[in-house]
Amino acid sequence: MKKHLIIIALLLVMAAFAGCVQRIDLSLPESPRAFDTGTYVNPDDPDDTYATIRLDGRVYAVCGTTASRMTGKDVGKCLGYIVQDGEERMDDRVFPLSADPERNYLVVITVNGFMDQPIFYRALDTAGKDIETPAFVQSLDYGIWN
């Protein structure tokens, strides 16, 4: 009997913690944007290329992945989805970061990818600048950002 009470207590504690974590709203907006992917070539090294997306006149290139778990408090409302080589990838969704009002970063989250890590994109116009980077963004130390 004591064993059952301990298990029930543990389950209740786990359920309470699960309720405290705000989930990311992965739903597409009514009129989602289609983000066509492109390629950025490092002018200092033609073999150094990066996947890009565009938002409001800014070009964003891949810069990192997650260092720790993100929650709904970290991520804003979905902006749209990725289009790669003409293929609409509706499960690859683009989000702004809540603590980034200048939109220096975007994150692409694959909604049905169990093992897929979120991918962070950074605005190319911030290269060489010291900008605020959220703690959950892990740099992949690509050459253009150093």
C-alpha positions in Angstrom: 0.0 0.0 0.0 2.8 2.4 0.9 4.4 1.7 -2.5 1.2 2.7 -4.3 1.0 6.0 -2.3 4.5 6.9 -3.2 3.9 6.2 -6.9 0.7 8.3 -6.8 2.5 11.1 -5.1 5.2 11.1 -7.7 2.7 11.1 -10.5 0.9 14.1 -9.0 4.2 16.0 -8.7 5.1 15.2 -12.3 1.7 16.3 -13.5 2.0 19.5 -11.6 5.4 20.3 -13.2 4.1 19.4 -16.6 1.3 21.9 -16.2 3.7 24.7 -15.3 5.6 24.4 -18.6 4.0 26.5 -21.3 3.9 24.5 -24.5 4.9 26.1 -27.8 1.9 26.8 -30.0 2.9 25.0 -33.2 -0.2 25.9 -35.2 0.1 27.8 -38.5 -1.5 31.2 -38.7 -4.6 31.8 -40.9 -2.4 33.3 -43.7 1.0 31.7 -43.2 4.1 33.1 -45.0 6.0 30.8 -47.3 9.7 31.2 -46.6 11.8 30.2 -49.6 15.2 28.9 -48.7 18.3 30.3 -50.4 22.0 30.1 -50.1 24.5 32.6 -48.7 28.1 32.2 -49.9 30.8 33.6 -47.5 32.7 36.2 -49.6 35.9 35.2 -47.8 35.5 31.5 -48.6 33.5 30.4 -51.7 33.2 26.9 -50.2 31.6 28.2 -47.0 27.8 28.3 -47.7 24.8 28.6 -45.5 21.0 28.0 -45.9 19.0 31.2 -45.7 15.5 32.5 -45.4 14.2 36.1 -45.8 11.8 38.1 -43.6 10.8 41.8 -44.2 13.9 42.6 -46.3 16.4 40.9 -44.0 18.3 37.7 -44.8 18.8 35.1 -42.1 21.4 32.4 -42.2 21.7 29.2 -40.1 23.7 29.9 -36.9 22.8 27.3 -34.3 20.6 24.9 -32.5 19.2 24.5 -29.0 21.4 24.5 -25.9 18.4 23.8 -23.6 14.7 23.3 -23.9 12.5 26.1 -25.1 8.9 26.8 -24.0 6.0 28.8 -25.2 7.4 31.8 -23.3 10.5 31.7 -25.5 8.8 31.5 -28.8 6.3 33.9 -30.5 3.4 33.0 -32.8 4.3 31.0 -35.9 5.0 33.1 -39.0 4.8 30.5 -41.7 6.6 27.5 -43.2 9.7 26.6 -45.2 9.7 26.1 -49.0 12.8 24.3 -50.2 13.5 23.7 -53.8 9.9 24.4 -54.6 8.6 21.9 -52.1 6.3 23.2 -49.4 7.5 21.8 -46.1 4.5 22.6 -44.0 5.9 20.8 -41.0 9.0 23.1 -40.9 7.6 26.2 -39.2 9.2 29.6 -38.7 8.9 31.4 -35.4 10.3 34.7 -33.9 11.8 34.6 -30.4 9.8 36.4 -27.7 12.9 38.0 -26.0 14.2 39.3 -29.4 12.1 42.4 -30.3 14.6 43.4 -33.1 14.1 39.9 -34.7 17.8 39.2 -35.0 16.9 35.5 -34.7 14.3 33.2 -36.1 13.8 29.5 -35.2 12.6 26.7 -37.5 10.8 24.0 -35.6 9.8 20.7 -37.3 6.4 19.9 -35.8 6.3 16.2 -36.5 10.0 15.5 -36.2 10.6 13.5 -33.0 14.4 13.7 -33.3 14.7 17.0 -35.2 16.4 19.8 -33.4 15.1 23.4 -33.8 17.4 25.4 -36.1 18.2 29.0 -35.4 18.8 31.6 -38.1 20.5 34.9 -37.4 20.1 38.1 -39.5 23.1 38.5 -41.7 23.2 42.2 -41.0 24.2 41.3 -37.4 27.4 39.5 -38.4 30.4 40.9 -36.6 28.1 42.7 -34.1 27.7 41.9 -30.4 24.0 41.2 -30.1 21.9 39.7 -27.3 21.6 36.0 -27.7 19.2 34.0 -25.6 20.7 31.4 -23.4 18.9 28.5 -25.1 20.6 29.3 -28.5 23.8 27.2 -29.0 26.1 28.6 -31.6 27.5 26.1 -34.1 30.6 28.4 -34.5 30.1 28.9 -38.2 32.8 31.2 -39.8 30.5 34.0 -40.7 29.4 34.6 -37.1 32.9 34.7 -35.6 
